[in-house]
Amino acid sequence: MDGSRLKYRVEVRSAGGIERYGPFNEQKAREFFEVEESLGETARILQLEEGIREAWRVVSGCGDWGGDGEEPYGVQGTTAPQ
């Protein structure tokens, strides 16, 4: 699989904090997000924006994240779904 296309991740907010899943291609990220959304979870899809400084940009979200939920995030580690 072409690693350069794996520029998406999904974050799921729970009582224990935020769990990050990925990296994914866009289609797999949307599929994962749709499952979380159907379960009533608070989730969002983020896309890695490359440039002078890499950052994660919110692409889509559901649930209450507080604030506008659109702020970019610095690059952080991700974990593969189990």
PyMOL Python script that loads the backbone (N, CA, C, O; Angstrom):
from pymol import cmd

cmd.read_pdbstr("""\
ATOM      1  N   MET A   1       0.847  -1.175   0.000  1.00  0.00           N
ATOM      2  CA  MET A   1       0.000   0.000   0.000  1.00  0.00           C
ATOM      3  C   MET A   1       0.893   1.240   0.000  1.00  0.00           C
ATOM      4  O   MET A   1       1.921   1.271   0.677  1.00  0.00           O
ATOM      5  N   ASP A   2       0.505   2.235  -0.745  1.00  0.00           N
ATOM      6  CA  ASP A   2       1.269   3.472  -0.876  1.00  0.00           C
ATOM      7  C   ASP A   2       1.094   4.320   0.382  1.00  0.00           C
ATOM      8  O   ASP A   2       0.019   4.872   0.615  1.00  0.00           O
ATOM      9  N   GLY A   3       2.146   4.425   1.191  1.00  0.00           N
ATOM     10  CA  GLY A   3       2.091   5.175   2.443  1.00  0.00           C
ATOM     11  C   GLY A   3       1.802   6.644   2.263  1.00  0.00           C
ATOM     12  O   GLY A   3       1.301   7.286   3.187  1.00  0.00           O
ATOM     13  N   SER A   4       2.105   7.205   1.089  1.00  0.00           N
ATOM     14  CA  SER A   4       1.867   8.629   0.873  1.00  0.00           C
ATOM     15  C   SER A   4       0.378   8.956   0.817  1.00  0.00           C
ATOM     16  O   SER A   4       0.003  10.119   0.965  1.00  0.00           O
ATOM     17  N   ARG A   5      -0.478   7.958   0.607  1.00  0.00           N
ATOM     18  CA  ARG A   5      -1.919   8.196   0.547  1.00  0.00           C
ATOM     19  C   ARG A   5      -2.576   8.066   1.917  1.00  0.00           C
ATOM     20  O   ARG A   5      -3.760   8.369   2.063  1.00  0.00           O
ATOM     21  N   LEU A   6      -1.824   7.621   2.922  1.00  0.00           N
ATOM     22  CA  LEU A   6      -2.381   7.427   4.259  1.00  0.00           C
ATOM     23  C   LEU A   6      -2.265   8.726   5.053  1.00  0.00           C
ATOM     24  O   LEU A   6      -1.432   8.852   5.950  1.00  0.00           O
ATOM     25  N   LYS A   7      -3.114   9.682   4.706  1.00  0.00           N
ATOM     26  CA  LYS A   7      -3.022  11.024   5.289  1.00  0.00           C
ATOM     27  C   LYS A   7      -4.242  11.386   6.129  1.00  0.00           C
ATOM     28  O   LYS A   7      -4.511  12.566   6.356  1.00  0.00           O
ATOM     29  N   TYR A   8      -4.976  10.388   6.587  1.00  0.00           N
ATOM     30  CA  TYR A   8      -6.178  10.637   7.372  1.00  0.00           C
ATOM     31  C   TYR A   8      -6.129   9.827   8.658  1.00  0.00           C
ATOM     32  O   TYR A   8      -5.530   8.753   8.705  1.00  0.00           O
ATOM     33  N   ARG A   9      -6.766  10.351   9.701  1.00  0.00           N
ATOM     34  CA  ARG A   9      -6.954   9.588  10.924  1.00  0.00           C
ATOM     35  C   ARG A   9      -8.322   9.937  11.485  1.00  0.00           C
ATOM     36  O   ARG A   9      -8.932  10.931  11.093  1.00  0.00           O
ATOM     37  N   VAL A  10      -8.794   9.114  12.401  1.00  0.00           N
ATOM     38  CA  VAL A  10     -10.074   9.341  13.058  1.00  0.00           C
ATOM     39  C   VAL A  10      -9.805   9.453  14.552  1.00  0.00           C
ATOM     40  O   VAL A  10      -9.091   8.634  15.130  1.00  0.00           O
ATOM     41  N   GLU A  11     -10.386  10.476  15.166  1.00  0.00           N
ATOM     42  CA  GLU A  11     -10.301  10.642  16.612  1.00  0.00           C
ATOM     43  C   GLU A  11     -11.684  10.398  17.201  1.00  0.00           C
ATOM     44  O   GLU A  11     -12.688  10.885  16.682  1.00  0.00           O
ATOM     45  N   VAL A  12     -11.722   9.636  18.294  1.00  0.00           N
ATOM     46  CA  VAL A  12     -12.974   9.331  18.986  1.00  0.00           C
ATOM     47  C   VAL A  12     -12.830   9.809  20.423  1.00  0.00           C
ATOM     48  O   VAL A  12     -11.888   9.434  21.120  1.00  0.00           O
ATOM     49  N   ARG A  13     -13.767  10.636  20.861  1.00  0.00           N
ATOM     50  CA  ARG A  13     -13.724  11.188  22.219  1.00  0.00           C
ATOM     51  C   ARG A  13     -14.591  10.339  23.136  1.00  0.00           C
ATOM     52  O   ARG A  13     -15.744  10.042  22.823  1.00  0.00           O
ATOM     53  N   SER A  14     -14.026   9.955  24.266  1.00  0.00           N
ATOM     54  CA  SER A  14     -14.767   9.186  25.266  1.00  0.00           C
ATOM     55  C   SER A  14     -14.449   9.756  26.641  1.00  0.00           C
ATOM     56  O   SER A  14     -13.680  10.710  26.760  1.00  0.00           O
ATOM     57  N   ALA A  15     -15.032   9.179  27.666  1.00  0.00           N
ATOM     58  CA  ALA A  15     -14.790   9.654  29.030  1.00  0.00           C
ATOM     59  C   ALA A  15     -13.318   9.535  29.403  1.00  0.00           C
ATOM     60  O   ALA A  15     -12.820  10.305  30.224  1.00  0.00           O
ATOM     61  N   GLY A  16     -12.622   8.576  28.805  1.00  0.00           N
ATOM     62  CA  GLY A  16     -11.211   8.362  29.103  1.00  0.00           C
ATOM     63  C   GLY A  16     -10.267   9.251  28.321  1.00  0.00           C
ATOM     64  O   GLY A  16      -9.055   9.182  28.525  1.00  0.00           O
ATOM     65  N   GLY A  17     -10.785  10.080  27.435  1.00  0.00           N
ATOM     66  CA  GLY A  17      -9.940  10.958  26.628  1.00  0.00           C
ATOM     67  C   GLY A  17     -10.192  10.758  25.145  1.00  0.00           C
ATOM     68  O   GLY A  17     -11.257  10.291  24.741  1.00  0.00           O
ATOM     69  N   ILE A  18      -9.202  11.114  24.339  1.00  0.00           N
ATOM     70  CA  ILE A  18      -9.326  11.011  22.884  1.00  0.00           C
ATOM     71  C   ILE A  18      -8.475   9.851  22.398  1.00  0.00           C
ATOM     72  O   ILE A  18      -7.278   9.780  22.680  1.00  0.00           O
ATOM     73  N   GLU A  19      -9.111   8.935  21.660  1.00  0.00           N
ATOM     74  CA  GLU A  19      -8.390   7.823  21.046  1.00  0.00           C
ATOM     75  C   GLU A  19      -8.198   8.147  19.573  1.00  0.00           C
ATOM     76  O   GLU A  19      -9.127   8.597  18.904  1.00  0.00           O
ATOM     77  N   ARG A  20      -6.987   7.916  19.070  1.00  0.00           N
ATOM     78  CA  ARG A  20      -6.660   8.215  17.672  1.00  0.00           C
ATOM     79  C   ARG A  20      -6.431   6.916  16.916  1.00  0.00           C
ATOM     80  O   ARG A  20      -5.712   6.032  17.383  1.00  0.00           O
ATOM     81  N   TYR A  21      -7.051   6.807  15.738  1.00  0.00           N
ATOM     82  CA  TYR A  21      -6.925   5.614  14.911  1.00  0.00           C
ATOM     83  C   TYR A  21      -6.425   6.004  13.530  1.00  0.00           C
ATOM     84  O   TYR A  21      -6.830   7.035  12.991  1.00  0.00           O
ATOM     85  N   GLY A  22      -5.565   5.207  12.963  1.00  0.00           N
ATOM     86  CA  GLY A  22      -5.053   5.458  11.632  1.00  0.00           C
ATOM     87  C   GLY A  22      -3.578   5.174  11.597  1.00  0.00           C
ATOM     88  O   GLY A  22      -3.049   4.631  12.567  1.00  0.00           O
ATOM     89  N   PRO A  23      -2.907   5.499  10.569  1.00  0.00           N
ATOM     90  CA  PRO A  23      -3.363   6.301   9.430  1.00  0.00           C
ATOM     91  C   PRO A  23      -4.206   5.481   8.457  1.00  0.00           C
ATOM     92  O   PRO A  23      -4.075   4.261   8.364  1.00  0.00           O
ATOM     93  N   PHE A  24      -5.069   6.184   7.740  1.00  0.00           N
ATOM     94  CA  PHE A  24      -5.958   5.590   6.751  1.00  0.00           C
ATOM     95  C   PHE A  24      -5.868   6.368   5.445  1.00  0.00           C
ATOM     96  O   PHE A  24      -5.370   7.493   5.410  1.00  0.00           O
ATOM     97  N   ASN A  25      -6.365   5.741   4.356  1.00  0.00           N
ATOM     98  CA  ASN A  25      -6.654   6.517   3.161  1.00  0.00           C
ATOM     99  C   ASN A  25      -8.023   7.168   3.406  1.00  0.00           C
ATOM    100  O   ASN A  25      -8.686   6.847   4.392  1.00  0.00           O
ATOM    101  N   GLU A  26      -8.445   8.062   2.536  1.00  0.00           N
ATOM    102  CA  GLU A  26      -9.682   8.811   2.773  1.00  0.00           C
ATOM    103  C   GLU A  26     -10.899   7.900   2.892  1.00  0.00           C
ATOM    104  O   GLU A  26     -11.727   8.098   3.781  1.00  0.00           O
ATOM    105  N   GLN A  27     -11.022   6.911   2.017  1.00  0.00           N
ATOM    106  CA  GLN A  27     -12.191   6.027   2.030  1.00  0.00           C
ATOM    107  C   GLN A  27     -12.291   5.252   3.342  1.00  0.00           C
ATOM    108  O   GLN A  27     -13.368   5.184   3.936  1.00  0.00           O
ATOM    109  N   LYS A  28     -11.200   4.674   3.794  1.00  0.00           N
ATOM    110  CA  LYS A  28     -11.219   3.897   5.041  1.00  0.00           C
ATOM    111  C   LYS A  28     -11.498   4.795   6.243  1.00  0.00           C
ATOM    112  O   LYS A  28     -12.183   4.380   7.178  1.00  0.00           O
ATOM    113  N   ALA A  29     -10.974   6.017   6.227  1.00  0.00           N
ATOM    114  CA  ALA A  29     -11.246   6.954   7.320  1.00  0.00           C
ATOM    115  C   ALA A  29     -12.733   7.273   7.383  1.00  0.00           C
ATOM    116  O   ALA A  29     -13.314   7.311   8.468  1.00  0.00           O
ATOM    117  N   ARG A  30     -13.352   7.501   6.235  1.00  0.00           N
ATOM    118  CA  ARG A  30     -14.788   7.806   6.216  1.00  0.00           C
ATOM    119  C   ARG A  30     -15.614   6.612   6.681  1.00  0.00           C
ATOM    120  O   ARG A  30     -16.600   6.784   7.398  1.00  0.00           O
ATOM    121  N   GLU A  31     -15.221   5.399   6.280  1.00  0.00           N
ATOM    122  CA  GLU A  31     -15.933   4.195   6.720  1.00  0.00           C
ATOM    123  C   GLU A  31     -15.835   4.038   8.238  1.00  0.00           C
ATOM    124  O   GLU A  31     -16.835   3.765   8.902  1.00  0.00           O
ATOM    125  N   PHE A  32     -14.634   4.210   8.784  1.00  0.00           N
ATOM    126  CA  PHE A  32     -14.424   4.099  10.229  1.00  0.00           C
ATOM    127  C   PHE A  32     -15.249   5.158  10.957  1.00  0.00           C
ATOM    128  O   PHE A  32     -15.897   4.864  11.962  1.00  0.00           O
ATOM    129  N   PHE A  33     -15.223   6.395  10.445  1.00  0.00           N
ATOM    130  CA  PHE A  33     -15.980   7.498  11.032  1.00  0.00           C
ATOM    131  C   PHE A  33     -17.479   7.203  11.026  1.00  0.00           C
ATOM    132  O   PHE A  33     -18.159   7.448  12.023  1.00  0.00           O
ATOM    133  N   GLU A  34     -18.001   6.680   9.915  1.00  0.00           N
ATOM    134  CA  GLU A  34     -19.432   6.394   9.805  1.00  0.00           C
ATOM    135  C   GLU A  34     -19.881   5.362  10.833  1.00  0.00           C
ATOM    136  O   GLU A  34     -20.987   5.460  11.366  1.00  0.00           O
ATOM    137  N   VAL A  35     -19.039   4.380  11.113  1.00  0.00           N
ATOM    138  CA  VAL A  35     -19.373   3.393  12.144  1.00  0.00           C
ATOM    139  C   VAL A  35     -19.455   4.074  13.504  1.00  0.00           C
ATOM    140  O   VAL A  35     -20.414   3.861  14.246  1.00  0.00           O
ATOM    141  N   GLU A  36     -18.465   4.887  13.836  1.00  0.00           N
ATOM    142  CA  GLU A  36     -18.468   5.595  15.120  1.00  0.00           C
ATOM    143  C   GLU A  36     -19.681   6.521  15.220  1.00  0.00           C
ATOM    144  O   GLU A  36     -20.320   6.603  16.269  1.00  0.00           O
ATOM    145  N   GLU A  37     -19.993   7.214  14.131  1.00  0.00           N
ATOM    146  CA  GLU A  37     -21.146   8.120  14.110  1.00  0.00           C
ATOM    147  C   GLU A  37     -22.440   7.341  14.331  1.00  0.00           C
ATOM    148  O   GLU A  37     -23.312   7.791  15.075  1.00  0.00           O
ATOM    149  N   SER A  38     -22.574   6.178  13.693  1.00  0.00           N
ATOM    150  CA  SER A  38     -23.790   5.377  13.833  1.00  0.00           C
ATOM    151  C   SER A  38     -23.960   4.852  15.260  1.00  0.00           C
ATOM    152  O   SER A  38     -25.080   4.573  15.689  1.00  0.00           O
ATOM    153  N   LEU A  39     -22.860   4.718  15.991  1.00  0.00           N
ATOM    154  CA  LEU A  39     -22.913   4.275  17.384  1.00  0.00           C
ATOM    155  C   LEU A  39     -23.162   5.435  18.346  1.00  0.00           C
ATOM    156  O   LEU A  39     -23.235   5.238  19.559  1.00  0.00           O
ATOM    157  N   GLY A  40     -23.293   6.643  17.799  1.00  0.00           N
ATOM    158  CA  GLY A  40     -23.557   7.819  18.618  1.00  0.00           C
ATOM    159  C   GLY A  40     -22.326   8.381  19.302  1.00  0.00           C
ATOM    160  O   GLY A  40     -22.439   9.146  20.260  1.00  0.00           O
ATOM    161  N   GLU A  41     -21.158   8.010  18.820  1.00  0.00           N
ATOM    162  CA  GLU A  41     -19.910   8.489  19.412  1.00  0.00           C
ATOM    163  C   GLU A  41     -19.587   9.909  18.949  1.00  0.00           C
ATOM    164  O   GLU A  41     -20.117  10.379  17.942  1.00  0.00           O
ATOM    165  N   THR A  42     -18.726  10.576  19.685  1.00  0.00           N
ATOM    166  CA  THR A  42     -18.175  11.864  19.284  1.00  0.00           C
ATOM    167  C   THR A  42     -16.889  11.554  18.535  1.00  0.00           C
ATOM    168  O   THR A  42     -15.928  11.058  19.123  1.00  0.00           O
ATOM    169  N   ALA A  43     -16.868  11.842  17.248  1.00  0.00           N
ATOM    170  CA  ALA A  43     -15.724  11.463  16.411  1.00  0.00           C
ATOM    171  C   ALA A  43     -15.474  12.538  15.367  1.00  0.00           C
ATOM    172  O   ALA A  43     -16.335  13.370  15.083  1.00  0.00           O
ATOM    173  N   ARG A  44     -14.267  12.500  14.801  1.00  0.00           N
ATOM    174  CA  ARG A  44     -13.946  13.417  13.711  1.00  0.00           C
ATOM    175  C   ARG A  44     -12.849  12.812  12.850  1.00  0.00           C
ATOM    176  O   ARG A  44     -12.045  11.997  13.302  1.00  0.00           O
ATOM    177  N   ILE A  45     -12.846  13.243  11.589  1.00  0.00           N
ATOM    178  CA  ILE A  45     -11.816  12.836  10.636  1.00  0.00           C
ATOM    179  C   ILE A  45     -10.840  13.994  10.516  1.00  0.00           C
ATOM    180  O   ILE A  45     -11.249  15.150  10.402  1.00  0.00           O
ATOM    181  N   LEU A  46      -9.550  13.683  10.542  1.00  0.00           N
ATOM    182  CA  LEU A  46      -8.521  14.702  10.354  1.00  0.00           C
ATOM    183  C   LEU A  46      -7.655  14.317   9.174  1.00  0.00           C
ATOM    184  O   LEU A  46      -7.392  13.139   8.934  1.00  0.00           O
ATOM    185  N   GLN A  47      -7.212  15.332   8.437  1.00  0.00           N
ATOM    186  CA  GLN A  47      -6.343  15.127   7.279  1.00  0.00           C
ATOM    187  C   GLN A  47      -5.004  15.791   7.559  1.00  0.00           C
ATOM    188  O   GLN A  47      -4.947  16.921   8.044  1.00  0.00           O
ATOM    189  N   LEU A  48      -3.926  15.076   7.247  1.00  0.00           N
ATOM    190  CA  LEU A  48      -2.585  15.620   7.426  1.00  0.00           C
ATOM    191  C   LEU A  48      -2.312  16.615   6.313  1.00  0.00           C
ATOM    192  O   LEU A  48      -2.370  16.274   5.132  1.00  0.00           O
ATOM    193  N   GLU A  49      -2.011  17.853   6.700  1.00  0.00           N
ATOM    194  CA  GLU A  49      -1.630  18.882   5.738  1.00  0.00           C
ATOM    195  C   GLU A  49      -0.128  19.035   5.807  1.00  0.00           C
ATOM    196  O   GLU A  49       0.428  19.364   6.855  1.00  0.00           O
ATOM    197  N   GLU A  50       0.521  18.796   4.692  1.00  0.00           N
ATOM    198  CA  GLU A  50       1.970  18.901   4.650  1.00  0.00           C
ATOM    199  C   GLU A  50       2.364  20.256   4.087  1.00  0.00           C
ATOM    200  O   GLU A  50       1.680  20.808   3.225  1.00  0.00           O
ATOM    201  N   GLY A  51       3.433  20.765   4.567  1.00  0.00           N
ATOM    202  CA  GLY A  51       3.933  22.060   4.129  1.00  0.00           C
ATOM    203  C   GLY A  51       5.149  22.388   4.964  1.00  0.00           C
ATOM    204  O   GLY A  51       5.926  21.506   5.326  1.00  0.00           O
ATOM    205  N   ILE A  52       5.307  23.655   5.265  1.00  0.00           N
ATOM    206  CA  ILE A  52       6.422  24.069   6.107  1.00  0.00           C
ATOM    207  C   ILE A  52       6.294  23.400   7.477  1.00  0.00           C
ATOM    208  O   ILE A  52       7.281  22.946   8.054  1.00  0.00           O
ATOM    209  N   ARG A  53       5.072  23.349   7.981  1.00  0.00           N
ATOM    210  CA  ARG A  53       4.789  22.701   9.262  1.00  0.00           C
ATOM    211  C   ARG A  53       3.630  21.740   9.049  1.00  0.00           C
ATOM    212  O   ARG A  53       2.567  22.148   8.581  1.00  0.00           O
ATOM    213  N   GLU A  54       3.819  20.477   9.384  1.00  0.00           N
ATOM    214  CA  GLU A  54       2.739  19.508   9.235  1.00  0.00           C
ATOM    215  C   GLU A  54       1.707  19.723  10.339  1.00  0.00           C
ATOM    216  O   GLU A  54       2.067  19.957  11.493  1.00  0.00           O
ATOM    217  N   ALA A  55       0.430  19.645   9.985  1.00  0.00           N
ATOM    218  CA  ALA A  55      -0.647  19.808  10.957  1.00  0.00           C
ATOM    219  C   ALA A  55      -1.839  18.972  10.514  1.00  0.00           C
ATOM    220  O   ALA A  55      -1.987  18.661   9.332  1.00  0.00           O
ATOM    221  N   TRP A  56      -2.681  18.612  11.467  1.00  0.00           N
ATOM    222  CA  TRP A  56      -3.909  17.875  11.175  1.00  0.00           C
ATOM    223  C   TRP A  56      -5.059  18.869  11.091  1.00  0.00           C
ATOM    224  O   TRP A  56      -5.239  19.693  11.987  1.00  0.00           O
ATOM    225  N   ARG A  57      -5.842  18.791  10.009  1.00  0.00           N
ATOM    226  CA  ARG A  57      -7.002  19.664   9.800  1.00  0.00           C
ATOM    227  C   ARG A  57      -8.266  18.818   9.906  1.00  0.00           C
ATOM    228  O   ARG A  57      -8.339  17.737   9.320  1.00  0.00           O
ATOM    229  N   VAL A  58      -9.264  19.300  10.648  1.00  0.00           N
ATOM    230  CA  VAL A  58     -10.528  18.582  10.796  1.00  0.00           C
ATOM    231  C   VAL A  58     -11.272  18.625   9.469  1.00  0.00           C
ATOM    232  O   VAL A  58     -11.488  19.698   8.905  1.00  0.00           O
ATOM    233  N   VAL A  59     -11.665  17.450   8.971  1.00  0.00           N
ATOM    234  CA  VAL A  59     -12.395  17.334   7.712  1.00  0.00           C
ATOM    235  C   VAL A  59     -13.887  17.190   7.982  1.00  0.00           C
ATOM    236  O   VAL A  59     -14.702  17.804   7.294  1.00  0.00           O
ATOM    237  N   SER A  60     -14.251  16.386   8.975  1.00  0.00           N
ATOM    238  CA  SER A  60     -15.647  16.121   9.290  1.00  0.00           C
ATOM    239  C   SER A  60     -15.740  15.711  10.751  1.00  0.00           C
ATOM    240  O   SER A  60     -14.803  15.122  11.291  1.00  0.00           O
ATOM    241  N   GLY A  61     -16.862  16.016  11.396  1.00  0.00           N
ATOM    242  CA  GLY A  61     -16.999  15.633  12.791  1.00  0.00           C
ATOM    243  C   GLY A  61     -18.442  15.448  13.198  1.00  0.00           C
ATOM    244  O   GLY A  61     -19.357  15.928  12.528  1.00  0.00           O
ATOM    245  N   CYS A  62     -18.642  14.743  14.307  1.00  0.00           N
ATOM    246  CA  CYS A  62     -19.974  14.574  14.875  1.00  0.00           C
ATOM    247  C   CYS A  62     -19.842  14.585  16.389  1.00  0.00           C
ATOM    248  O   CYS A  62     -18.793  14.235  16.929  1.00  0.00           O
ATOM    249  N   GLY A  63     -20.906  14.989  17.072  1.00  0.00           N
ATOM    250  CA  GLY A  63     -20.873  15.056  18.523  1.00  0.00           C
ATOM    251  C   GLY A  63     -20.343  16.394  19.002  1.00  0.00           C
ATOM    252  O   GLY A  63     -20.066  17.285  18.199  1.00  0.00           O
ATOM    253  N   ASP A  64     -20.205  16.532  20.311  1.00  0.00           N
ATOM    254  CA  ASP A  64     -19.792  17.795  20.923  1.00  0.00           C
ATOM    255  C   ASP A  64     -18.315  17.766  21.274  1.00  0.00           C
ATOM    256  O   ASP A  64     -17.904  17.065  22.199  1.00  0.00           O
ATOM    257  N   TRP A  65     -17.517  18.527  20.537  1.00  0.00           N
ATOM    258  CA  TRP A  65     -16.085  18.640  20.804  1.00  0.00           C
ATOM    259  C   TRP A  65     -15.773  19.874  21.627  1.00  0.00           C
ATOM    260  O   TRP A  65     -14.633  20.051  22.057  1.00  0.00           O
ATOM    261  N   GLY A  66     -16.759  20.733  21.856  1.00  0.00           N
ATOM    262  CA  GLY A  66     -16.488  21.995  22.537  1.00  0.00           C
ATOM    263  C   GLY A  66     -15.770  22.918  21.562  1.00  0.00           C
ATOM    264  O   GLY A  66     -15.054  22.430  20.688  1.00  0.00           O
ATOM    265  N   GLY A  67     -15.932  24.205  21.677  1.00  0.00           N
ATOM    266  CA  GLY A  67     -15.316  25.121  20.712  1.00  0.00           C
ATOM    267  C   GLY A  67     -15.887  24.869  19.333  1.00  0.00           C
ATOM    268  O   GLY A  67     -16.963  24.286  19.196  1.00  0.00           O
ATOM    269  N   ASP A  68     -15.163  25.308  18.305  1.00  0.00           N
ATOM    270  CA  ASP A  68     -15.662  25.108  16.945  1.00  0.00           C
ATOM    271  C   ASP A  68     -15.200  23.788  16.354  1.00  0.00           C
ATOM    272  O   ASP A  68     -15.725  23.362  15.326  1.00  0.00           O
ATOM    273  N   GLY A  69     -14.220  23.122  16.985  1.00  0.00           N
ATOM    274  CA  GLY A  69     -13.761  21.827  16.499  1.00  0.00           C
ATOM    275  C   GLY A  69     -12.973  21.887  15.216  1.00  0.00           C
ATOM    276  O   GLY A  69     -12.645  20.846  14.647  1.00  0.00           O
ATOM    277  N   GLU A  70     -12.658  23.084  14.740  1.00  0.00           N
ATOM    278  CA  GLU A  70     -11.979  23.222  13.453  1.00  0.00           C
ATOM    279  C   GLU A  70     -10.507  23.589  13.578  1.00  0.00           C
ATOM    280  O   GLU A  70      -9.838  23.801  12.566  1.00  0.00           O
ATOM    281  N   GLU A  71      -9.993  23.667  14.795  1.00  0.00           N
ATOM    282  CA  GLU A  71      -8.610  24.080  14.969  1.00  0.00           C
ATOM    283  C   GLU A  71      -7.649  22.992  14.485  1.00  0.00           C
ATOM    284  O   GLU A  71      -7.922  21.804  14.656  1.00  0.00           O
ATOM    285  N   PRO A  72      -6.526  23.394  13.883  1.00  0.00           N
ATOM    286  CA  PRO A  72      -5.538  22.409  13.446  1.00  0.00           C
ATOM    287  C   PRO A  72      -4.756  21.879  14.643  1.00  0.00           C
ATOM    288  O   PRO A  72      -4.652  22.538  15.677  1.00  0.00           O
ATOM    289  N   TYR A  73      -4.220  20.706  14.486  1.00  0.00           N
ATOM    290  CA  TYR A  73      -3.448  20.064  15.550  1.00  0.00           C
ATOM    291  C   TYR A  73      -2.073  19.736  15.028  1.00  0.00           C
ATOM    292  O   TYR A  73      -1.925  19.378  13.859  1.00  0.00           O
ATOM    293  N   GLY A  74      -1.052  19.852  15.876  1.00  0.00           N
ATOM    294  CA  GLY A  74       0.291  19.418  15.509  1.00  0.00           C
ATOM    295  C   GLY A  74       0.310  17.911  15.292  1.00  0.00           C
ATOM    296  O   GLY A  74      -0.582  17.207  15.766  1.00  0.00           O
ATOM    297  N   VAL A  75       1.293  17.420  14.596  1.00  0.00           N
ATOM    298  CA  VAL A  75       1.387  15.994  14.306  1.00  0.00           C
ATOM    299  C   VAL A  75       1.582  15.233  15.605  1.00  0.00           C
ATOM    300  O   VAL A  75       2.462  15.552  16.405  1.00  0.00           O
ATOM    301  N   GLN A  76       0.743  14.214  15.803  1.00  0.00           N
ATOM    302  CA  GLN A  76       0.825  13.372  16.987  1.00  0.00           C
ATOM    303  C   GLN A  76       0.788  11.924  16.543  1.00  0.00           C
ATOM    304  O   GLN A  76       0.364  11.631  15.425  1.00  0.00           O
ATOM    305  N   GLY A  77       1.221  11.026  17.389  1.00  0.00           N
ATOM    306  CA  GLY A  77       1.230   9.603  17.064  1.00  0.00           C
ATOM    307  C   GLY A  77      -0.171   9.057  16.873  1.00  0.00           C
ATOM    308  O   GLY A  77      -1.137   9.596  17.414  1.00  0.00           O
ATOM    309  N   THR A  78      -0.278   7.997  16.111  1.00  0.00           N
ATOM    310  CA  THR A  78      -1.559   7.343  15.885  1.00  0.00           C
ATOM    311  C   THR A  78      -1.407   5.871  16.206  1.00  0.00           C
ATOM    312  O   THR A  78      -0.296   5.343  16.249  1.00  0.00           O
ATOM    313  N   THR A  79      -2.531   5.215  16.430  1.00  0.00           N
ATOM    314  CA  THR A  79      -2.513   3.781  16.665  1.00  0.00           C
ATOM    315  C   THR A  79      -3.427   3.107  15.670  1.00  0.00           C
ATOM    316  O   THR A  79      -4.430   3.679  15.244  1.00  0.00           O
ATOM    317  N   ALA A  80      -3.082   1.909  15.307  1.00  0.00           N
ATOM    318  CA  ALA A  80      -3.913   1.144  14.379  1.00  0.00           C
ATOM    319  C   ALA A  80      -5.111   0.590  15.131  1.00  0.00           C
ATOM    320  O   ALA A  80      -4.985   0.235  16.302  1.00  0.00           O
ATOM    321  N   PRO A  81      -6.278   0.507  14.482  1.00  0.00           N
ATOM    322  CA  PRO A  81      -7.453  -0.062  15.139  1.00  0.00           C
ATOM    323  C   PRO A  81      -7.221  -1.537  15.444  1.00  0.00           C
ATOM    324  O   PRO A  81      -6.549  -2.243  14.691  1.00  0.00           O
ATOM    325  N   GLN A  82      -7.780  -1.985  16.543  1.00  0.00           N
ATOM    326  CA  GLN A  82      -7.621  -3.391  16.945  1.00  0.00           C
ATOM    327  C   GLN A  82      -8.669  -4.256  16.302  1.00  0.00           C
ATOM    328  O   GLN A  82      -8.691  -5.467  16.524  1.00  0.00           O
TER     329      GLN A  82
END
""", "prot")
cmd.dss("prot")
cmd.show_as("cartoon", "prot")
cmd.util.cbc("prot")
cmd.orient("prot")
